[in-house]
Amino acid sequence: MSVVNSEVVKKEVAYPKKKPQFQTIISRLLRTGVIPWAIVLIIWSLAASMSDPQFLPGPIAVWQGALDLTQDGSLFLYMWVSFLRVISGWLLGNIVAIPIGLLIGRIPVLRALVDPIINFVRFIPPLAFITLFMLWFGIGEQSKIFLIMYATFFIVTINTITGVQAVEEDKIRSARSMGASETQIMFHVIIPATLPYIFTGAKLAMGSSFMAIVGAEMVAANEGIGYMIWNARLYFKTDWIFVGLVILGLMGFIMDRLFNQFGKVLLKRYNVVKE
């Protein structure tokens, strides 16, 4: 009997049971994210079928609205204009916020002076400054870019300050004991340790940038996704509004994925993106 059992065990070890093909397909689909979106589309279609199309258009109606907007190229123009505004303001905001955050986090006296002001102004939403920015910078591109810079600045600055303060003091003392100057400590100890915080702040600021640009384009713009959404209400084109919402989500999703890829490839050694 024991000989028979040992042969069975050997066969099981030599030929492990394979997962059913159906389970393998399901697990792959879950990893790609197809199933959640399929569920969303099904629920959306059911809800749209039970309501007025002017109130809640279905996915097919929204797709048709997108096709209508692409016939004259207006949808692509609006996407491009909004993208340029977001990326310009977001990049400029990061360029200004990162060094300021590093300095504030590293210099206690400067932090004590600036911290109350930052924690006061950061609670004022960017949309509250639209009118003032239009007065200060005009109704052109400058006001919109500065609004996005404002939306980016405080998020990145606060995350950078937090990252600097999270650096272990032992690392700084070790670098100083080996003769490193303050500049060398900043570039070889502080900044590498702070990069994950800066990366997270930049990602969060990207979402705020999209919120800011939509508000700015609704109030003072003749182009852009926000303008398209605001203009669609005049004609009660609910499908165009949904097209704008979907486009904004896709633009943000793609930018987030590209930024993550940037972190994985160029900042891999700093572990800014968790696998």
FENRAQUI-V676180 format. One record per residue. N is the residue number from 0. PSI is psi in whole degrees, -180 to 180 (NA if undefined). D_CENTER is the distance of its C-alpha to the mean C-alpha in Angstrom with 2 decimals. Layout:
N,PSI,D_CENTER
N,PSI,D_CENTER
This chain:
0,-41,63.70
1,-33,61.69
2,-42,61.92
3,-45,60.50
4,-41,57.60
5,-36,56.77
6,-38,56.74
7,-44,54.34
8,-43,51.99
9,-42,52.18
10,-39,51.33
11,-36,48.29
12,-40,47.12
13,-34,47.83
14,80,46.24
15,150,43.24
16,135,42.19
17,150,39.35
18,142,36.62
19,146,37.42
20,-35,35.79
21,-44,34.31
22,-37,32.46
23,-43,31.13
24,-43,29.79
25,-44,28.15
26,-37,26.46
27,-40,25.10
28,-38,23.82
29,-38,22.08
30,-33,20.29
31,-17,19.14
32,13,17.86
33,-41,20.47
34,-48,22.41
35,-40,19.88
36,-34,19.09
37,-40,22.87
38,-43,23.53
39,-44,21.16
40,-38,22.96
41,-47,26.31
42,-42,25.78
43,-45,24.51
44,-42,27.57
45,-45,29.95
46,-39,28.74
47,-35,29.02
48,-20,32.48
49,10,33.70
50,173,32.56
51,131,33.21
52,-30,31.24
53,-22,30.85
54,-45,29.19
55,93,27.03
56,148,27.09
57,174,26.72
58,-37,24.58
59,-42,27.51
60,-38,27.91
61,-39,24.26
62,-41,24.66
63,-39,27.83
64,-38,26.24
65,-40,23.68
66,-39,26.71
67,-40,28.53
68,-23,25.82
69,-13,25.76
70,-40,29.54
71,7,29.64
72,6,26.37
73,-36,24.86
74,-44,21.73
75,-37,20.90
76,-46,21.81
77,-40,19.56
78,-45,16.54
79,-43,17.49
80,-47,18.15
81,-40,14.89
82,-45,13.00
83,-41,15.39
84,-45,15.01
85,-49,11.24
86,-35,11.46
87,-52,14.70
88,-39,13.86
89,-44,10.70
90,-46,12.93
91,-40,15.88
92,-41,14.30
93,-41,13.44
94,-37,16.92
95,-41,18.60
96,-37,16.88
97,-53,17.18
98,-36,20.98
99,-42,21.64
100,-38,19.93
101,-43,21.98
102,-44,25.12
103,-42,24.75
104,-27,24.10
105,-28,27.04
106,107,29.58
107,-38,30.67
108,-44,32.60
109,-39,29.74
110,-40,27.48
111,-33,30.26
112,-41,30.54
113,-28,26.93
114,-45,25.49
115,-37,27.15
116,-45,25.92
117,-45,22.25
118,-11,22.52
119,-51,24.22
120,-32,22.15
121,-18,18.68
122,-4,19.77
123,117,20.49
124,150,17.73
125,-36,16.83
126,-24,18.55
127,-17,21.72
128,1,21.97
129,-49,21.88
130,-44,25.69
131,-42,26.29
132,-33,23.99
133,-38,25.84
134,-40,29.09
135,-41,28.20
136,3,26.45
137,178,27.76
138,7,26.34
139,-154,25.14
140,-28,21.94
141,-43,22.35
142,-38,21.77
143,-41,18.47
144,-41,17.19
145,-32,18.55
146,-41,16.94
147,-37,13.42
148,-43,14.77
149,-44,15.95
150,-30,12.72
151,-39,11.20
152,-53,14.52
153,-36,15.29
154,-47,12.19
155,-40,12.47
156,-48,16.23
157,-41,16.64
158,-38,14.71
159,-44,16.81
160,-43,19.93
161,-40,19.39
162,-41,19.11
163,-43,22.27
164,-20,24.14
165,-9,23.35
166,132,25.13
167,133,28.46
168,-28,31.41
169,-36,33.49
170,-42,31.45
171,-43,31.98
172,-40,35.67
173,-44,36.12
174,-40,34.76
175,-37,36.94
176,-24,39.97
177,9,39.68
178,12,39.98
179,139,36.39
180,171,35.90
181,-35,33.22
182,-44,31.46
183,-39,31.63
184,-40,30.39
185,-47,27.34
186,-25,26.48
187,-13,27.69
188,-56,27.01
189,-54,24.63
190,-47,21.87
191,-39,21.79
192,-24,21.71
193,-15,18.97
194,-42,16.54
195,-37,14.78
196,-41,14.25
197,-43,13.13
198,-45,10.59
199,-42,9.22
200,-41,9.51
201,-38,7.75
202,-44,4.48
203,-38,5.52
204,-27,6.82
205,-42,4.36
206,-41,4.66
207,-32,8.15
208,-40,8.74
209,-40,8.74
210,-40,10.97
211,-43,13.08
212,-35,13.77
213,-44,14.83
214,-42,17.17
215,-41,18.52
216,-27,19.23
217,-34,20.97
218,-45,23.23
219,81,24.06
220,153,23.29
221,2,25.19
222,160,22.39
223,162,18.81
224,-40,17.16
225,-41,17.65
226,-41,21.23
227,-43,21.74
228,-45,20.77
229,-38,22.98
230,-29,25.75
231,-26,25.85
232,-28,27.17
233,-32,30.27
234,5,31.27
235,42,30.05
236,82,28.04
237,-32,25.90
238,-36,25.01
239,-36,23.46
240,-44,21.36
241,-35,20.08
242,-45,19.55
243,-41,17.31
244,-44,15.27
245,-42,15.05
246,-43,14.22
247,-43,11.29
248,-42,9.97
249,-42,10.96
250,-46,9.57
251,-41,5.93
252,-45,7.04
253,-43,8.94
254,-39,6.82
255,-43,4.76
256,-41,8.46
257,-39,9.95
258,-39,8.31
259,-41,9.48
260,-39,12.69
261,-44,13.12
262,-39,13.05
263,-37,15.46
264,-55,17.79
265,-24,18.11
266,29,17.36
267,-40,18.94
268,-19,21.79
269,-3,19.69
270,46,18.14
271,-21,14.59
272,120,13.43
273,132,15.61
274,NA,17.34
